[in-house]
């Protein structure tokens, strides 16, 4: 299916209608589709040059000012361009580099991003080449920073159109990850597994559902397959989630198969006081409630808390909800079970969030690991003797997982790791470490569409 370019409506507010004063475009005179390309270029620059998270900039109400005025079709196009550009960035850069006689000038970052946006459409999307070329040349000509390079833009992109197959073949062995991250994966997992993780990142993400009951029945109704985690996977689903059977009645919720694992490690929670300490958006809270727990859902972000409340309401599930920083919780308030799905670098979710690879670095991983350790140490003070805490996150770097747990356990003889038994997890045995921790990576279960990278460990207070 060819992605459509459409003209856009009026800006929703003054901020949304603002444009870069260095660009000589007016919205009224723009060619259809040009505003979407300009938005994609500005947002790509914010990700690459200013390390800004993509999700926030694509928020339909509070996103980037270049994104907000676009209609739904153009917003969809911008998202597709950015996902493809970020997912394949090293290969796109390599191809552009092959076609340049000389490197672009140091100050030509806007030109670089313009070329990446156009090349992503031509190489990885079903946008007609002539449309991508024409609009990129128009965009370059309207930007004083890039105007003198308009002919160069035209020449490079036309060569991409003519030599597409050969150019793609020339970069097919190049991992689509930053060098620092690829080296880190190799150091941790070895070259073969690291390359498999890099390859999996190029696959489109799947949609997984956690159901309240009757997984087999819902898999049949929705045309999905049951994963080893018990989740239902909708293979290559591209429709509207709210339109699916069971959404309105709250029969299921969207949750990656790997993300569904930590809450399951508690087993039956009937009659137990349970805390979900970083609860939004609420998928794990729902699992804990369904397991029988008397659940307190803790979230310090008011906006994320509203999302959690909305999700639980749709699912017709009840939990006590509290807007507070978990570090402010008093140790006198104790729980039989605690789930701490801690904030992390999210490096296990790059299929869904390819911007993570370009907005984070090793220093971020180290800083976040320190935050996680502080949260875990405090969370353990809230755990009753004999209780269990599950610590998890969606990073694939052991700095944020195994290393944090190892340090905490080493400092307190009253804590112990409860090994996860591979026999209890048929189909996921490969994801359980020799110590008995969960460690999924995106390279696992390739025949089923892969998994997000996740870490989870069970800690008992004796």
C-alpha beads as a LAMMPS data file, in Angstrom:
LAMMPS data file: protein, C-alpha beads

462 atoms
461 bonds

1 atom types
1 bond types

-500.0 500.0 xlo xhi
-500.0 500.0 ylo yhi
-500.0 500.0 zlo zhi

Masses

1 110.0

Atoms # bond

1 1 1 0.000 0.000 0.000
2 1 1 1.358 3.413 -0.942
3 1 1 1.495 5.898 1.912
4 1 1 -0.590 8.920 1.049
5 1 1 0.404 12.575 1.119
6 1 1 -2.388 14.978 1.954
7 1 1 -2.758 18.674 2.491
8 1 1 -3.139 19.706 6.085
9 1 1 -5.655 21.696 8.075
10 1 1 -5.190 24.853 10.086
11 1 1 -2.889 24.885 13.095
12 1 1 -4.626 24.184 16.378
13 1 1 -2.890 27.008 18.202
14 1 1 -0.276 29.683 17.731
15 1 1 2.526 27.478 18.968
16 1 1 1.488 24.673 16.651
17 1 1 1.547 27.017 13.662
18 1 1 4.993 28.409 14.370
19 1 1 7.627 27.707 11.756
20 1 1 11.372 28.023 11.684
21 1 1 12.068 31.664 10.779
22 1 1 15.031 30.511 8.690
23 1 1 12.666 28.646 6.347
24 1 1 10.803 30.696 3.726
25 1 1 7.689 28.505 3.518
26 1 1 4.113 29.535 4.112
27 1 1 1.635 26.791 4.954
28 1 1 -0.881 28.077 2.424
29 1 1 1.521 27.783 -0.525
30 1 1 3.166 24.465 0.399
31 1 1 2.881 21.506 -1.922
32 1 1 0.815 18.667 -0.471
33 1 1 3.048 16.496 1.684
34 1 1 5.803 19.079 2.114
35 1 1 4.719 20.094 5.615
36 1 1 4.915 16.462 6.722
37 1 1 8.495 16.196 5.407
38 1 1 9.490 19.396 7.159
39 1 1 8.013 18.080 10.402
40 1 1 9.843 14.771 10.017
41 1 1 13.129 16.581 9.402
42 1 1 12.769 18.853 12.442
43 1 1 11.787 15.970 14.720
44 1 1 14.656 13.810 13.433
45 1 1 17.050 16.669 14.216
46 1 1 15.646 16.900 17.751
47 1 1 16.213 13.160 18.304
48 1 1 19.705 12.972 16.815
49 1 1 21.176 16.343 17.762
50 1 1 19.324 17.159 20.990
51 1 1 18.612 13.623 22.296
52 1 1 14.877 14.276 22.603
53 1 1 12.503 11.350 23.088
54 1 1 10.361 10.615 20.040
55 1 1 7.215 9.656 21.967
56 1 1 6.827 13.094 23.498
57 1 1 7.262 14.861 20.177
58 1 1 4.594 12.678 18.562
59 1 1 2.061 13.214 21.333
60 1 1 -1.213 14.213 19.627
61 1 1 -1.933 17.007 22.127
62 1 1 1.432 18.199 23.432
63 1 1 3.856 17.145 20.711
64 1 1 6.363 19.011 18.582
65 1 1 4.948 22.273 17.133
66 1 1 5.717 21.040 13.621
67 1 1 3.684 17.876 14.246
68 1 1 0.545 19.280 15.864
69 1 1 -1.012 21.052 12.810
70 1 1 -0.846 17.915 10.656
71 1 1 -3.936 15.888 9.884
72 1 1 -4.125 12.193 10.752
73 1 1 -2.806 10.955 7.401
74 1 1 0.237 13.223 7.513
75 1 1 0.878 12.358 11.152
76 1 1 0.904 8.698 10.181
77 1 1 3.346 9.435 7.381
78 1 1 5.660 11.369 9.699
79 1 1 5.670 8.495 12.202
80 1 1 6.448 5.975 9.461
81 1 1 9.286 8.103 8.095
82 1 1 10.847 8.623 11.525
83 1 1 10.541 4.974 12.537
84 1 1 12.221 3.874 9.307
85 1 1 14.880 6.572 9.408
86 1 1 15.887 5.821 13.008
87 1 1 15.687 2.048 12.582
88 1 1 17.972 2.082 9.517
89 1 1 20.044 5.199 10.242
90 1 1 23.571 3.699 9.999
91 1 1 22.739 2.177 6.614
92 1 1 21.116 5.354 5.320
93 1 1 24.133 7.388 6.447
94 1 1 26.478 4.912 4.742
95 1 1 24.534 5.110 1.478
96 1 1 24.496 8.906 1.503
97 1 1 28.213 8.865 2.266
98 1 1 28.890 6.672 -0.768
99 1 1 27.171 9.178 -3.049
100 1 1 28.954 12.289 -1.772
101 1 1 32.225 13.297 -3.389
102 1 1 33.083 15.196 -0.220
103 1 1 31.560 15.058 3.302
104 1 1 28.849 17.581 4.046
105 1 1 30.067 20.779 5.745
106 1 1 30.148 20.768 9.549
107 1 1 27.223 23.171 9.774
108 1 1 25.001 21.285 7.335
109 1 1 23.096 19.215 9.890
110 1 1 19.715 20.349 8.544
111 1 1 20.766 19.197 5.070
112 1 1 21.873 15.844 6.462
113 1 1 18.527 15.282 8.179
114 1 1 16.659 16.318 5.026
115 1 1 18.579 13.714 3.000
116 1 1 17.966 11.021 5.625
117 1 1 14.227 11.714 5.637
118 1 1 14.041 11.504 1.842
119 1 1 16.264 8.429 1.611
120 1 1 14.233 6.602 4.276
121 1 1 11.114 7.042 2.141
122 1 1 12.819 5.815 -1.016
123 1 1 14.676 2.875 0.519
124 1 1 12.301 1.558 3.164
125 1 1 8.787 2.913 2.550
126 1 1 6.310 2.669 -0.308
127 1 1 6.526 6.370 -1.088
128 1 1 7.015 6.956 -4.846
129 1 1 10.594 8.012 -5.560
130 1 1 9.568 11.023 -7.634
131 1 1 7.458 12.356 -4.750
132 1 1 10.273 11.977 -2.207
133 1 1 12.796 13.628 -4.555
134 1 1 10.543 16.497 -5.607
135 1 1 9.538 17.399 -2.070
136 1 1 13.110 17.139 -0.734
137 1 1 14.380 19.504 -3.437
138 1 1 11.503 21.877 -2.697
139 1 1 12.327 21.722 1.008
140 1 1 16.011 22.398 0.402
141 1 1 15.199 25.347 -1.855
142 1 1 12.977 26.911 0.778
143 1 1 15.564 26.714 3.557
144 1 1 18.354 29.342 3.381
145 1 1 20.674 26.910 5.160
146 1 1 20.273 24.289 2.423
147 1 1 19.264 26.293 -0.645
148 1 1 22.699 26.203 -2.276
149 1 1 22.665 22.419 -1.992
150 1 1 19.313 21.899 -3.773
151 1 1 21.005 20.525 -6.912
152 1 1 23.113 18.194 -4.784
153 1 1 19.972 16.923 -3.037
154 1 1 18.390 16.261 -6.420
155 1 1 21.457 14.413 -7.732
156 1 1 21.948 12.215 -4.663
157 1 1 18.309 11.217 -4.387
158 1 1 17.962 10.464 -8.075
159 1 1 20.975 8.167 -7.820
160 1 1 19.343 6.432 -4.860
161 1 1 16.281 5.888 -7.043
162 1 1 18.332 4.481 -9.936
163 1 1 20.752 2.360 -7.871
164 1 1 18.488 1.348 -4.994
165 1 1 19.068 -2.418 -5.122
166 1 1 22.845 -2.170 -5.373
167 1 1 23.051 0.443 -2.636
168 1 1 20.949 -1.620 -0.246
169 1 1 23.048 -4.692 -0.969
170 1 1 26.214 -2.742 -0.188
171 1 1 25.094 -2.043 3.385
172 1 1 23.103 -5.180 4.230
173 1 1 25.790 -6.460 6.617
174 1 1 26.064 -3.167 8.514
175 1 1 24.392 -3.385 11.969
176 1 1 21.746 -0.714 12.399
177 1 1 22.861 0.381 15.841
178 1 1 25.260 3.032 17.152
179 1 1 28.821 1.794 17.528
180 1 1 28.811 2.244 21.318
181 1 1 25.704 0.106 21.718
182 1 1 26.852 -2.592 19.322
183 1 1 30.148 -2.835 21.199
184 1 1 28.305 -3.058 24.509
185 1 1 26.070 -5.857 23.205
186 1 1 29.121 -7.737 21.940
187 1 1 30.902 -7.383 25.273
188 1 1 27.869 -8.696 27.171
189 1 1 26.358 -11.313 24.863
190 1 1 29.113 -12.205 22.416
191 1 1 29.271 -11.315 18.743
192 1 1 26.758 -13.868 17.430
193 1 1 23.997 -12.955 19.877
194 1 1 24.754 -9.243 19.495
195 1 1 24.343 -9.468 15.721
196 1 1 21.085 -11.368 16.195
197 1 1 19.793 -8.613 18.491
198 1 1 20.800 -5.993 15.932
199 1 1 19.018 -7.893 13.151
200 1 1 15.858 -8.307 15.228
201 1 1 15.677 -4.556 15.752
202 1 1 14.859 -4.185 12.040
203 1 1 11.740 -6.308 12.336
204 1 1 8.430 -4.480 12.873
205 1 1 7.143 -4.767 16.449
206 1 1 4.335 -7.139 17.245
207 1 1 1.125 -6.472 19.162
208 1 1 0.645 -8.705 22.208
209 1 1 -2.405 -8.912 24.442
210 1 1 -2.842 -10.101 28.010
211 1 1 -6.326 -11.561 28.523
212 1 1 -8.348 -11.873 31.690
213 1 1 -9.329 -15.461 30.867
214 1 1 -9.838 -17.983 28.039
215 1 1 -6.627 -17.270 26.128
216 1 1 -7.354 -20.069 23.660
217 1 1 -10.802 -18.701 22.882
218 1 1 -9.586 -15.143 22.421
219 1 1 -6.676 -16.286 20.255
220 1 1 -9.178 -17.991 17.951
221 1 1 -11.516 -14.983 17.865
222 1 1 -8.753 -12.463 17.201
223 1 1 -6.698 -14.619 14.867
224 1 1 -3.665 -14.652 17.158
225 1 1 -1.312 -17.224 18.618
226 1 1 -0.559 -17.981 22.249
227 1 1 2.977 -17.176 23.364
228 1 1 4.937 -19.112 26.011
229 1 1 4.168 -16.249 28.405
230 1 1 0.439 -16.867 27.936
231 1 1 0.058 -13.673 25.904
232 1 1 -1.819 -13.573 22.605
233 1 1 0.189 -12.277 19.662
234 1 1 -1.598 -10.574 16.794
235 1 1 0.743 -11.310 13.937
236 1 1 1.605 -8.180 11.939
237 1 1 -1.536 -6.404 13.136
238 1 1 -1.815 -2.882 11.719
239 1 1 -5.427 -1.932 12.456
240 1 1 -7.078 0.033 15.226
241 1 1 -6.760 -1.595 18.643
242 1 1 -10.039 -0.112 19.994
243 1 1 -11.914 -1.643 17.063
244 1 1 -10.993 -5.190 18.086
245 1 1 -13.537 -7.484 19.685
246 1 1 -13.209 -7.442 23.469
247 1 1 -11.718 -3.961 23.779
248 1 1 -14.845 -2.127 24.915
249 1 1 -15.765 -4.798 27.448
250 1 1 -12.227 -4.849 28.862
251 1 1 -11.487 -8.500 28.097
252 1 1 -7.782 -7.819 27.447
253 1 1 -5.089 -5.168 27.322
254 1 1 -2.032 -4.520 25.172
255 1 1 1.179 -5.717 26.832
256 1 1 4.342 -7.135 25.292
257 1 1 4.839 -10.834 25.996
258 1 1 8.093 -10.146 27.860
259 1 1 6.546 -7.335 29.906
260 1 1 3.852 -9.777 31.028
261 1 1 6.388 -12.040 32.755
262 1 1 7.384 -10.143 35.958
263 1 1 3.903 -10.015 37.496
264 1 1 3.432 -13.730 36.825
265 1 1 6.414 -14.572 39.025
266 1 1 4.309 -14.030 42.166
267 1 1 1.782 -16.758 41.406
268 1 1 -1.439 -16.649 43.457
269 1 1 -1.772 -13.396 45.425
270 1 1 -5.147 -14.063 47.031
271 1 1 -5.491 -12.243 50.341
272 1 1 -2.114 -10.531 50.027
273 1 1 -1.305 -6.843 50.257
274 1 1 0.546 -5.968 47.052
275 1 1 2.306 -2.812 45.855
276 1 1 3.004 -1.945 42.230
277 1 1 5.510 0.831 42.766
278 1 1 5.985 2.212 39.237
279 1 1 2.531 1.317 38.057
280 1 1 1.633 3.285 34.918
281 1 1 0.308 2.534 32.378
282 1 1 -1.312 -0.236 34.395
283 1 1 -0.808 -3.520 32.588
284 1 1 1.120 -5.093 35.458
285 1 1 -1.293 -3.608 37.994
286 1 1 -4.107 -5.366 36.159
287 1 1 -2.200 -8.646 36.278
288 1 1 -1.673 -8.321 40.025
289 1 1 -5.361 -7.604 40.589
290 1 1 -6.315 -10.592 38.434
291 1 1 -3.959 -12.740 40.543
292 1 1 -6.098 -11.925 43.574
293 1 1 -3.977 -9.250 45.215
294 1 1 -5.217 -6.269 47.231
295 1 1 -3.204 -3.855 45.118
296 1 1 -1.828 -0.382 45.755
297 1 1 -0.719 1.187 42.470
298 1 1 1.890 3.908 42.980
299 1 1 2.787 6.457 40.307
300 1 1 4.425 9.857 40.758
301 1 1 3.431 11.334 37.378
302 1 1 -0.073 12.825 37.388
303 1 1 -0.459 12.466 33.621
304 1 1 0.634 8.843 33.668
305 1 1 -1.631 8.258 36.658
306 1 1 -4.626 9.408 34.613
307 1 1 -3.716 6.883 31.937
308 1 1 -3.488 4.148 34.571
309 1 1 -6.901 5.098 35.961
310 1 1 -8.405 5.060 32.482
311 1 1 -6.980 1.646 31.685
312 1 1 -8.207 0.099 34.922
313 1 1 -11.644 1.629 34.390
314 1 1 -11.917 0.092 30.919
315 1 1 -10.866 -3.266 32.347
316 1 1 -13.378 -2.925 35.217
317 1 1 -10.601 -3.686 37.705
318 1 1 -10.160 -1.998 41.054
319 1 1 -6.964 -0.974 42.831
320 1 1 -6.008 1.693 45.339
321 1 1 -4.158 4.398 43.412
322 1 1 -1.708 6.821 44.936
323 1 1 0.214 9.692 43.319
324 1 1 3.491 9.738 45.198
325 1 1 7.223 9.221 44.750
326 1 1 7.872 5.761 46.127
327 1 1 10.926 7.082 47.956
328 1 1 8.515 9.102 50.114
329 1 1 6.631 6.015 51.250
330 1 1 7.053 5.167 54.927
331 1 1 8.735 1.890 55.807
332 1 1 6.003 1.344 58.408
333 1 1 3.654 0.608 55.494
334 1 1 4.480 -2.970 54.633
335 1 1 3.451 -5.370 51.883
336 1 1 3.416 -9.111 51.281
337 1 1 4.483 -8.636 47.676
338 1 1 6.030 -5.755 45.742
339 1 1 6.555 -5.275 42.025
340 1 1 9.182 -2.708 41.125
341 1 1 9.331 -2.295 37.363
342 1 1 11.938 0.424 37.526
343 1 1 12.573 3.279 35.075
344 1 1 15.460 2.359 32.775
345 1 1 17.176 3.054 29.463
346 1 1 14.527 1.000 27.586
347 1 1 17.215 -0.571 25.396
348 1 1 15.169 -3.762 25.213
349 1 1 12.367 -1.984 23.340
350 1 1 14.223 -0.576 20.330
351 1 1 11.924 -2.308 17.851
352 1 1 9.126 -0.129 19.213
353 1 1 11.275 2.841 20.166
354 1 1 14.280 3.094 17.792
355 1 1 15.004 6.609 19.047
356 1 1 16.340 5.063 22.282
357 1 1 19.488 4.061 20.414
358 1 1 20.180 7.685 19.506
359 1 1 19.075 9.468 22.681
360 1 1 20.937 7.318 25.244
361 1 1 24.566 6.388 25.850
362 1 1 26.593 4.464 28.415
363 1 1 26.551 7.363 30.868
364 1 1 22.731 7.292 30.841
365 1 1 22.763 3.571 31.589
366 1 1 25.101 4.095 34.531
367 1 1 23.013 6.964 35.927
368 1 1 19.777 5.019 35.580
369 1 1 21.289 1.977 37.274
370 1 1 22.117 4.175 40.257
371 1 1 18.518 5.428 40.361
372 1 1 17.208 1.864 40.162
373 1 1 19.429 0.743 42.998
374 1 1 18.140 3.521 45.238
375 1 1 14.545 2.639 44.384
376 1 1 15.137 -1.060 45.009
377 1 1 16.807 -0.519 48.375
378 1 1 13.923 1.647 49.541
379 1 1 11.281 -0.689 48.128
380 1 1 12.763 -3.556 50.134
381 1 1 12.175 -1.595 53.345
382 1 1 8.449 -1.771 52.520
383 1 1 8.495 -5.570 52.223
384 1 1 7.271 -7.735 55.104
385 1 1 9.515 -10.536 56.429
386 1 1 8.659 -13.588 54.366
387 1 1 7.485 -11.386 51.494
388 1 1 8.742 -11.319 47.943
389 1 1 9.743 -8.488 45.652
390 1 1 10.077 -8.743 41.874
391 1 1 12.534 -6.267 40.382
392 1 1 12.306 -5.758 36.627
393 1 1 12.976 -3.392 33.759
394 1 1 13.151 -3.338 29.952
395 1 1 16.895 -2.746 29.599
396 1 1 19.097 -5.440 28.063
397 1 1 22.205 -4.154 29.788
398 1 1 23.124 -6.088 32.964
399 1 1 24.337 -2.830 34.478
400 1 1 20.645 -2.061 35.015
401 1 1 19.618 -5.574 35.999
402 1 1 21.882 -8.321 37.281
403 1 1 24.508 -5.905 38.625
404 1 1 21.974 -3.888 40.622
405 1 1 20.442 -6.968 42.235
406 1 1 23.846 -8.478 42.954
407 1 1 25.014 -5.390 44.874
408 1 1 21.810 -5.129 46.901
409 1 1 21.855 -8.804 47.875
410 1 1 25.530 -8.632 48.835
411 1 1 24.790 -5.868 51.350
412 1 1 21.966 -7.579 53.249
413 1 1 22.116 -11.123 54.600
414 1 1 18.378 -10.975 55.211
415 1 1 17.681 -10.970 51.474
416 1 1 18.043 -13.815 49.041
417 1 1 17.486 -14.452 45.358
418 1 1 14.660 -16.904 44.677
419 1 1 15.742 -18.829 41.566
420 1 1 13.192 -19.109 38.782
421 1 1 12.775 -22.741 37.737
422 1 1 13.059 -23.208 33.939
423 1 1 10.715 -26.202 34.224
424 1 1 7.917 -23.788 35.153
425 1 1 8.386 -21.843 31.923
426 1 1 8.206 -24.186 28.923
427 1 1 9.271 -22.400 25.770
428 1 1 11.196 -19.772 27.725
429 1 1 13.917 -21.926 29.248
430 1 1 16.572 -20.065 27.259
431 1 1 15.553 -16.813 28.958
432 1 1 16.404 -18.001 32.474
433 1 1 19.977 -17.405 33.586
434 1 1 22.106 -19.924 35.525
435 1 1 21.337 -17.929 38.696
436 1 1 17.596 -18.164 38.056
437 1 1 16.797 -14.679 36.767
438 1 1 14.751 -13.818 33.676
439 1 1 16.767 -12.253 30.871
440 1 1 14.933 -11.983 27.564
441 1 1 16.484 -10.358 24.504
442 1 1 14.963 -9.285 21.176
443 1 1 16.813 -12.178 19.490
444 1 1 14.803 -14.818 21.356
445 1 1 11.805 -16.661 19.857
446 1 1 12.492 -15.403 16.317
447 1 1 10.070 -17.925 14.812
448 1 1 7.274 -16.395 16.888
449 1 1 8.184 -12.789 16.114
450 1 1 10.663 -12.094 18.908
451 1 1 10.374 -10.461 22.319
452 1 1 11.242 -7.200 23.946
453 1 1 14.370 -7.337 26.072
454 1 1 13.468 -7.663 29.738
455 1 1 15.070 -8.484 33.085
456 1 1 13.304 -9.818 36.183
457 1 1 14.467 -11.283 39.478
458 1 1 12.630 -12.485 42.584
459 1 1 13.990 -11.375 45.963
460 1 1 12.767 -12.794 49.289
461 1 1 13.105 -11.140 52.693
462 1 1 13.878 -13.849 55.247

Bonds

1 1 1 2
2 1 2 3
3 1 3 4
4 1 4 5
5 1 5 6
6 1 6 7
7 1 7 8
8 1 8 9
9 1 9 10
10 1 10 11
11 1 11 12
12 1 12 13
13 1 13 14
14 1 14 15
15 1 15 16
16 1 16 17
17 1 17 18
18 1 18 19
19 1 19 20
20 1 20 21
21 1 21 22
22 1 22 23
23 1 23 24
24 1 24 25
25 1 25 26
26 1 26 27
27 1 27 28
28 1 28 29
29 1 29 30
30 1 30 31
31 1 31 32
32 1 32 33
33 1 33 34
34 1 34 35
35 1 35 36
36 1 36 37
37 1 37 38
38 1 38 39
39 1 39 40
40 1 40 41
41 1 41 42
42 1 42 43
43 1 43 44
44 1 44 45
45 1 45 46
46 1 46 47
47 1 47 48
48 1 48 49
49 1 49 50
50 1 50 51
51 1 51 52
52 1 52 53
53 1 53 54
54 1 54 55
55 1 55 56
56 1 56 57
57 1 57 58
58 1 58 59
59 1 59 60
60 1 60 61
61 1 61 62
62 1 62 63
63 1 63 64
64 1 64 65
65 1 65 66
66 1 66 67
67 1 67 68
68 1 68 69
69 1 69 70
70 1 70 71
71 1 71 72
72 1 72 73
73 1 73 74
74 1 74 75
75 1 75 76
76 1 76 77
77 1 77 78
78 1 78 79
79 1 79 80
80 1 80 81
81 1 81 82
82 1 82 83
83 1 83 84
84 1 84 85
85 1 85 86
86 1 86 87
87 1 87 88
88 1 88 89
89 1 89 90
90 1 90 91
91 1 91 92
92 1 92 93
93 1 93 94
94 1 94 95
95 1 95 96
96 1 96 97
97 1 97 98
98 1 98 99
99 1 99 100
100 1 100 101
101 1 101 102
102 1 102 103
103 1 103 104
104 1 104 105
105 1 105 106
106 1 106 107
107 1 107 108
108 1 108 109
109 1 109 110
110 1 110 111
111 1 111 112
112 1 112 113
113 1 113 114
114 1 114 115
115 1 115 116
116 1 116 117
117 1 117 118
118 1 118 119
119 1 119 120
120 1 120 121
121 1 121 122
122 1 122 123
123 1 123 124
124 1 124 125
125 1 125 126
126 1 126 127
127 1 127 128
128 1 128 129
129 1 129 130
130 1 130 131
131 1 131 132
132 1 132 133
133 1 133 134
134 1 134 135
135 1 135 136
136 1 136 137
137 1 137 138
138 1 138 139
139 1 139 140
140 1 140 141
141 1 141 142
142 1 142 143
143 1 143 144
144 1 144 145
145 1 145 146
146 1 146 147
147 1 147 148
148 1 148 149
149 1 149 150
150 1 150 151
151 1 151 152
152 1 152 153
153 1 153 154
154 1 154 155
155 1 155 156
156 1 156 157
157 1 157 158
158 1 158 159
159 1 159 160
160 1 160 161
161 1 161 162
162 1 162 163
163 1 163 164
164 1 164 165
165 1 165 166
166 1 166 167
167 1 167 168
168 1 168 169
169 1 169 170
170 1 170 171
171 1 171 172
172 1 172 173
173 1 173 174
174 1 174 175
175 1 175 176
176 1 176 177
177 1 177 178
178 1 178 179
179 1 179 180
180 1 180 181
181 1 181 182
182 1 182 183
183 1 183 184
184 1 184 185
185 1 185 186
186 1 186 187
187 1 187 188
188 1 188 189
189 1 189 190
190 1 190 191
191 1 191 192
192 1 192 193
193 1 193 194
194 1 194 195
195 1 195 196
196 1 196 197
197 1 197 198
198 1 198 199
199 1 199 200
200 1 200 201
201 1 201 202
202 1 202 203
203 1 203 204
204 1 204 205
205 1 205 206
206 1 206 207
207 1 207 208
208 1 208 209
209 1 209 210
210 1 210 211
211 1 211 212
212 1 212 213
213 1 213 214
214 1 214 215
215 1 215 216
216 1 216 217
217 1 217 218
218 1 218 219
219 1 219 220
220 1 220 221
221 1 221 222
222 1 222 223
223 1 223 224
224 1 224 225
225 1 225 226
226 1 226 227
227 1 227 228
228 1 228 229
229 1 229 230
230 1 230 231
231 1 231 232
232 1 232 233
233 1 233 234
234 1 234 235
235 1 235 236
236 1 236 237
237 1 237 238
238 1 238 239
239 1 239 240
240 1 240 241
241 1 241 242
242 1 242 243
243 1 243 244
244 1 244 245
245 1 245 246
246 1 246 247
247 1 247 248
248 1 248 249
249 1 249 250
250 1 250 251
251 1 251 252
252 1 252 253
253 1 253 254
254 1 254 255
255 1 255 256
256 1 256 257
257 1 257 258
258 1 258 259
259 1 259 260
260 1 260 261
261 1 261 262
262 1 262 263
263 1 263 264
264 1 264 265
265 1 265 266
266 1 266 267
267 1 267 268
268 1 268 269
269 1 269 270
270 1 270 271
271 1 271 272
272 1 272 273
273 1 273 274
274 1 274 275
275 1 275 276
276 1 276 277
277 1 277 278
278 1 278 279
279 1 279 280
280 1 280 281
281 1 281 282
282 1 282 283
283 1 283 284
284 1 284 285
285 1 285 286
286 1 286 287
287 1 287 288
288 1 288 289
289 1 289 290
290 1 290 291
291 1 291 292
292 1 292 293
293 1 293 294
294 1 294 295
295 1 295 296
296 1 296 297
297 1 297 298
298 1 298 299
299 1 299 300
300 1 300 301
301 1 301 302
302 1 302 303
303 1 303 304
304 1 304 305
305 1 305 306
306 1 306 307
307 1 307 308
308 1 308 309
309 1 309 310
310 1 310 311
311 1 311 312
312 1 312 313
313 1 313 314
314 1 314 315
315 1 315 316
316 1 316 317
317 1 317 318
318 1 318 319
319 1 319 320
320 1 320 321
321 1 321 322
322 1 322 323
323 1 323 324
324 1 324 325
325 1 325 326
326 1 326 327
327 1 327 328
328 1 328 329
329 1 329 330
330 1 330 331
331 1 331 332
332 1 332 333
333 1 333 334
334 1 334 335
335 1 335 336
336 1 336 337
337 1 337 338
338 1 338 339
339 1 339 340
340 1 340 341
341 1 341 342
342 1 342 343
343 1 343 344
344 1 344 345
345 1 345 346
346 1 346 347
347 1 347 348
348 1 348 349
349 1 349 350
350 1 350 351
351 1 351 352
352 1 352 353
353 1 353 354
354 1 354 355
355 1 355 356
356 1 356 357
357 1 357 358
358 1 358 359
359 1 359 360
360 1 360 361
361 1 361 362
362 1 362 363
363 1 363 364
364 1 364 365
365 1 365 366
366 1 366 367
367 1 367 368
368 1 368 369
369 1 369 370
370 1 370 371
371 1 371 372
372 1 372 373
373 1 373 374
374 1 374 375
375 1 375 376
376 1 376 377
377 1 377 378
378 1 378 379
379 1 379 380
380 1 380 381
381 1 381 382
382 1 382 383
383 1 383 384
384 1 384 385
385 1 385 386
386 1 386 387
387 1 387 388
388 1 388 389
389 1 389 390
390 1 390 391
391 1 391 392
392 1 392 393
393 1 393 394
394 1 394 395
395 1 395 396
396 1 396 397
397 1 397 398
398 1 398 399
399 1 399 400
400 1 400 401
401 1 401 402
402 1 402 403
403 1 403 404
404 1 404 405
405 1 405 406
406 1 406 407
407 1 407 408
408 1 408 409
409 1 409 410
410 1 410 411
411 1 411 412
412 1 412 413
413 1 413 414
414 1 414 415
415 1 415 416
416 1 416 417
417 1 417 418
418 1 418 419
419 1 419 420
420 1 420 421
421 1 421 422
422 1 422 423
423 1 423 424
424 1 424 425
425 1 425 426
426 1 426 427
427 1 427 428
428 1 428 429
429 1 429 430
430 1 430 431
431 1 431 432
432 1 432 433
433 1 433 434
434 1 434 435
435 1 435 436
436 1 436 437
437 1 437 438
438 1 438 439
439 1 439 440
440 1 440 441
441 1 441 442
442 1 442 443
443 1 443 444
444 1 444 445
445 1 445 446
446 1 446 447
447 1 447 448
448 1 448 449
449 1 449 450
450 1 450 451
451 1 451 452
452 1 452 453
453 1 453 454
454 1 454 455
455 1 455 456
456 1 456 457
457 1 457 458
458 1 458 459
459 1 459 460
460 1 460 461
461 1 461 462
